[in-house]
Amino acid sequence: MMVVGTDLVEVGRIQEMIERWADRFLERIFTSEEISYCQRQVRPAQHFAGRFAAKEAVKKALYSAGQTEPVLFKQIQVNRDQQGAPWVRLRGLSEIPQVSISHTDRYAVATAILESP
Ligand SMILES: CC(C)(COP(=O)(O)OP(=O)(O)OC[C@H]1O[C@@H](n2cnc3c(N)ncnc32)[C@H](O)[C@@H]1OP(=O)(O)O)[C@@H](O)C(=O)NCCC(=O)NCCS
């Protein structure tokens, strides 16, 4: 059975967290590779928001698949392939989620899908 998760994030909320907590916020949620990619972009908050939404979407899919242990944000790493498409590496879990991300100035949205064991 396939399970799905989705999440919508306000970019402004992520921007506020970055301004208020800076590295403390970023390092709690994102891996160093994710931080490095987002900070190289013209509007980093949009890319951070997209990744935040992707992580939440993956968590929802995992919980729908019967995962009972909490999943930490940093266990879920969002990478990019040569075309820029996102792919997820899950540390400590065997599932292989597929994700899709979109973002505008105001909102970021992501969907994750995975096969339930
Ligand atoms: C891929 C494409 C449709 C994305 O459209 P877009 O309007 O820029 O995307 P959005 O702004 O809604 O979302 C951005 C997110 O899309 C995702 N994305 C980027 N390229 C992607 C791709 N090739 N496939 C799937 N997702 C992609 C990323 O997660 C990106 O966020 P990030 O930069 O923070 O990682 C567009 O860039 C495009 O048409 N590119 C040229 C075609 C192409 O690359 N083809 C690949 C070979 S066929």
The ligand as an ORCA input file, in Angstrom:
! r2SCAN-3c Opt
* xyz 0 1
  C      11.526     21.491    -12.872
  C      10.662     22.739    -12.922
  C       9.313     22.370    -13.538
  C      10.475     23.330    -11.515
  O       9.573     24.419    -11.621
  P       9.672     25.671    -10.646
  O       8.493     26.526    -10.901
  O      11.045     26.245    -10.718
  O       9.533     24.977     -9.222
  P       8.932     25.595     -7.857
  O       9.431     26.993     -7.697
  O       7.477     25.349     -7.780
  O       9.610     24.634     -6.799
  C      10.980     24.652     -6.621
  C      11.338     23.253     -6.241
  O      11.084     22.371     -7.330
  C      11.918     21.228     -7.151
  N      12.531     20.934     -8.452
  C      13.462     21.639     -9.097
  N      13.790     21.020    -10.249
  C      13.042     19.892    -10.316
  C      12.936     18.833    -11.267
  N      13.677     18.795    -12.369
  N      12.065     17.838    -11.011
  C      11.321     17.843     -9.887
  N      11.388     18.819     -8.948
  C      12.226     19.832     -9.175
  C      12.972     21.584     -6.110
  O      12.643     20.921     -4.911
  C      12.818     23.086     -5.957
  O      13.102     23.570     -4.677
  P      14.613     23.814     -4.195
  O      15.293     24.669     -5.193
  O      14.424     24.510     -2.873
  O      15.228     22.465     -4.071
  C      11.346     23.839    -13.785
  O      12.556     24.221    -13.137
  C      11.686     23.399    -15.198
  O      10.799     23.338    -16.049
  N      12.972     23.165    -15.438
  C      13.470     22.841    -16.766
  C      13.174     21.451    -17.176
  C      14.058     20.447    -16.543
  O      14.858     20.714    -15.667
  N      13.938     19.217    -17.005
  C      14.676     18.138    -16.450
  C      15.047     17.199    -17.538
  S      13.650     16.668    -18.461
*
